[in-house]
Amino acid sequence: LMPPYLGNDSSTKFVRKYLKSVGFKTYKWELGVNMINSKYLPKLVERLDEIYEKHGEKVSLVGWSGGGIFAKIIANRYPDKVAQLVTIGSPVWGVKNLKTPLVNVLEFFRGKALRERNAKFLRELEEIPEVPVTCIYTKTDGLVPWKNCLEAETLRSNIKNVEVYGSHIGMGANASVLVTVANSLIENTSGKKPKGFISKLENLFFPKFWERKKSDIIKDLIVVK
């Protein structure tokens, strides 16, 4: 799991804890604070290789905000070792001309304009990985334009954009996000959708549940499918 810009492994602890509770083995990125610098890539690739060799199977990548940028580039470079990509409020395209308050902060720390960034890095970010992709976004993000957080669903059936409700900063502890990440990982690795009462109960946290009739919500909880 890769943390957001200016975040570290503490930022992803809620996601990691939830994923562990449903049976996944999770790993921190162990690179300190994410400053969105291409120098992280070699170390992240080494981390991918270690985990891949340890388990003998492809690794799922989950990135929140700026962490999703690295996750996408790695998925593009190593589809043979990546099982799937899940991004959480991540600007997965159009970063060069991204309009967000975060750009000013990033340029301040880097001491140069975003347009002067590594051209190869930005070009790779525009490409869509040849692995299952799930992009979680919110129209009430507040920091990153939500349209930049989507991929082209019409390109392939294994590309999905899932809308949740909440703020950009709160996505790492957002119940809708946690459930969506877990469900996506389960569905893309097993080919089956999560079942059971707990899964139904957790789905009540999804943003559009209040638009449904109360009778339908109760029916979903008590009826075994």
C-alpha positions as CSV (number, residue, x, y, z in Angstrom):
1,L,0.0,0.0,0.0
2,M,1.4,3.4,-1.0
3,P,0.5,6.5,1.0
4,P,-0.6,9.9,-0.3
5,Y,1.5,13.0,-1.0
6,L,3.1,14.2,2.3
7,G,1.8,11.0,4.0
8,N,3.6,7.9,5.3
9,D,2.8,4.4,6.3
10,S,0.7,5.7,9.2
11,S,-1.7,7.2,6.6
12,T,-2.6,3.7,5.3
13,K,-3.0,1.9,8.6
14,F,-6.8,1.9,8.5
15,V,-6.8,0.3,5.0
16,R,-4.1,-2.2,6.0
17,K,-5.9,-3.2,9.2
18,Y,-9.2,-3.7,7.4
19,L,-7.6,-5.7,4.6
20,K,-5.9,-7.9,7.2
21,S,-9.2,-8.5,8.8
22,V,-10.6,-10.0,5.6
23,G,-7.6,-12.3,5.0
24,F,-5.1,-10.3,3.0
25,K,-1.4,-10.1,3.7
26,T,-0.5,-6.4,3.5
27,Y,2.8,-4.5,3.2
28,K,3.9,-1.0,4.1
29,W,5.9,1.0,1.5
30,E,8.7,1.8,4.1
31,L,10.0,4.9,2.3
32,G,9.1,7.5,4.8
33,V,7.1,10.6,3.7
34,N,5.8,10.5,0.1
35,M,7.2,13.5,-1.7
36,I,6.2,12.2,-5.1
37,N,9.7,11.8,-6.5
38,S,10.7,9.4,-9.2
39,K,13.7,8.4,-7.1
40,Y,11.3,6.1,-5.1
41,L,10.6,3.9,-8.1
42,P,13.8,1.7,-8.0
43,K,13.2,1.0,-4.3
44,L,9.5,0.2,-4.9
45,V,10.4,-2.2,-7.7
46,E,12.8,-4.0,-5.3
47,R,9.9,-4.2,-2.8
48,L,7.6,-5.7,-5.5
49,D,10.3,-8.2,-6.4
50,E,10.7,-9.3,-2.8
51,I,7.0,-9.8,-2.2
52,Y,6.5,-11.5,-5.5
53,E,9.4,-14.0,-4.8
54,K,8.2,-14.5,-1.2
55,H,4.7,-15.5,-2.1
56,G,5.3,-16.9,-5.6
57,E,2.3,-15.0,-7.0
58,K,1.3,-11.6,-8.4
59,V,1.0,-8.7,-6.1
60,S,-2.0,-6.3,-5.9
61,L,-1.0,-2.6,-5.6
62,V,-3.1,-0.1,-3.7
63,G,-2.2,3.6,-3.8
64,W,-3.9,6.5,-2.2
65,S,-3.6,9.9,-3.9
66,G,0.1,10.4,-4.8
67,G,0.7,6.8,-3.9
68,G,-1.6,5.8,-6.7
69,I,0.7,7.5,-9.2
70,F,3.6,5.2,-8.3
71,A,1.3,2.2,-8.2
72,K,0.1,2.9,-11.7
73,I,3.6,3.3,-13.2
74,I,4.8,0.1,-11.6
75,A,1.7,-1.7,-12.9
76,N,2.5,-0.4,-16.3
77,R,6.1,-1.6,-16.1
78,Y,5.6,-5.0,-14.5
79,P,2.2,-6.4,-15.5
80,D,3.8,-9.9,-15.2
81,K,4.2,-9.3,-11.4
82,V,1.1,-7.2,-10.7
83,A,-2.2,-8.8,-10.1
84,Q,-4.3,-5.6,-10.1
85,L,-4.2,-1.9,-9.4
86,V,-6.5,0.0,-7.0
87,T,-6.2,3.7,-6.7
88,I,-7.9,5.9,-4.1
89,G,-8.5,9.5,-5.1
90,S,-5.4,9.4,-7.3
91,P,-4.8,11.7,-10.3
92,V,-4.1,8.8,-12.7
93,W,-3.9,11.1,-15.8
94,G,-3.4,14.7,-16.7
95,V,-1.0,15.4,-13.9
96,K,1.1,17.8,-16.0
97,N,-1.7,20.3,-16.2
98,L,-3.5,19.4,-13.0
99,K,-5.3,22.3,-11.3
100,T,-5.2,21.7,-7.5
101,P,-3.9,23.5,-4.4
102,L,-1.5,20.6,-4.0
103,V,0.4,21.7,-7.1
104,N,1.6,24.9,-5.4
105,V,2.7,22.9,-2.3
106,L,4.5,20.4,-4.5
107,E,6.3,23.0,-6.5
108,F,7.3,24.8,-3.3
109,F,9.0,21.8,-1.9
110,R,10.6,20.8,-5.3
111,G,11.7,24.3,-6.2
112,K,10.6,24.0,-9.8
113,A,7.4,24.0,-11.8
114,L,5.4,20.8,-12.2
115,R,5.8,21.1,-16.0
116,E,9.5,20.5,-15.6
117,R,9.0,17.1,-14.1
118,N,10.4,13.9,-15.6
119,A,8.9,13.5,-19.0
120,K,9.1,9.7,-19.0
121,F,7.4,9.6,-15.6
122,L,4.5,11.7,-16.8
123,R,4.2,9.8,-20.1
124,E,4.0,6.5,-18.4
125,L,1.3,7.8,-16.1
126,E,-1.0,8.4,-19.1
127,E,-0.9,4.8,-20.1
128,I,-3.4,2.3,-18.7
129,P,-1.9,-0.9,-17.2
130,E,-2.7,-4.2,-18.8
131,V,-4.1,-5.5,-15.4
132,P,-7.5,-5.1,-13.7
133,V,-7.9,-1.5,-12.6
134,T,-10.3,0.0,-9.9
135,C,-10.3,3.7,-9.4
136,I,-12.1,5.0,-6.3
137,Y,-13.0,8.6,-6.4
138,T,-15.3,11.2,-4.8
139,K,-16.9,14.3,-6.4
140,T,-16.5,16.0,-3.0
141,D,-12.7,15.4,-3.0
142,G,-11.8,19.0,-2.3
143,L,-8.1,18.7,-3.5
144,V,-7.8,16.6,-6.6
145,P,-10.3,17.1,-9.6
146,W,-12.4,13.9,-9.5
147,K,-12.3,13.6,-13.3
148,N,-8.6,13.1,-13.2
149,C,-9.1,10.2,-10.9
150,L,-11.0,8.0,-13.5
151,E,-9.8,5.6,-16.1
152,A,-11.5,4.7,-19.4
153,E,-14.1,2.1,-18.4
154,T,-15.2,1.6,-22.0
155,L,-11.7,0.4,-22.9
156,R,-12.0,-3.0,-21.1
157,S,-14.4,-4.8,-18.8
158,N,-11.8,-5.1,-16.0
159,I,-11.5,-1.3,-15.6
160,K,-13.9,0.1,-13.0
161,N,-14.5,3.6,-11.5
162,V,-16.3,3.5,-8.2
163,E,-17.7,6.7,-6.6
164,V,-17.8,7.2,-2.9
165,Y,-18.7,10.1,-0.7
166,G,-16.2,12.0,1.4
167,S,-13.2,14.3,1.4
168,H,-9.8,13.6,-0.1
169,I,-8.0,13.7,3.2
170,G,-10.5,11.4,4.9
171,M,-10.4,8.6,2.2
172,G,-7.9,6.5,4.1
173,A,-10.4,6.0,6.9
174,N,-13.6,6.2,4.9
175,A,-15.8,3.1,5.4
176,S,-17.0,3.2,1.8
177,V,-13.4,3.2,0.6
178,L,-12.3,0.4,2.8
179,V,-15.1,-1.8,1.7
180,T,-14.6,-0.9,-2.0
181,V,-10.9,-1.7,-1.8
182,A,-11.5,-5.1,-0.1
183,N,-14.3,-6.0,-2.5
184,S,-12.3,-5.1,-5.6
185,L,-9.3,-7.1,-4.4
186,I,-11.5,-10.2,-3.6
187,E,-13.4,-10.0,-6.9
188,N,-10.3,-9.5,-9.1
189,T,-8.3,-12.3,-7.4
190,S,-11.1,-14.9,-7.0
191,G,-13.4,-13.9,-9.8
192,K,-16.3,-13.9,-7.3
193,K,-18.1,-11.1,-5.5
194,P,-17.9,-11.1,-1.7
195,K,-20.8,-12.7,0.1
196,G,-22.2,-13.0,3.6
197,F,-24.1,-10.9,6.1
198,I,-21.0,-8.8,7.0
199,S,-20.5,-7.8,3.4
200,K,-24.2,-6.8,3.2
201,L,-24.0,-4.8,6.4
202,E,-20.8,-3.0,5.3
203,N,-22.5,-2.0,2.1
204,L,-24.8,0.2,4.0
205,F,-21.9,2.6,4.2
206,F,-21.8,3.2,0.5
207,P,-22.7,6.7,-0.4
208,K,-26.0,6.1,-2.2
209,F,-27.6,3.9,0.3
210,W,-29.8,6.7,1.7
211,E,-31.3,7.2,-1.8
212,R,-32.8,3.7,-1.6
213,K,-36.1,2.7,0.1
214,K,-35.7,1.5,3.7
215,S,-37.6,-1.7,2.8
216,D,-35.1,-2.5,0.1
217,I,-32.2,-2.0,2.5
218,I,-33.8,-4.3,5.1
219,K,-34.5,-6.9,2.4
220,D,-30.9,-7.0,1.2
221,L,-29.8,-7.6,4.8
222,I,-32.2,-10.5,5.6
223,V,-32.5,-12.2,2.2
224,V,-29.9,-14.8,1.4
225,K,-28.8,-14.7,-2.2
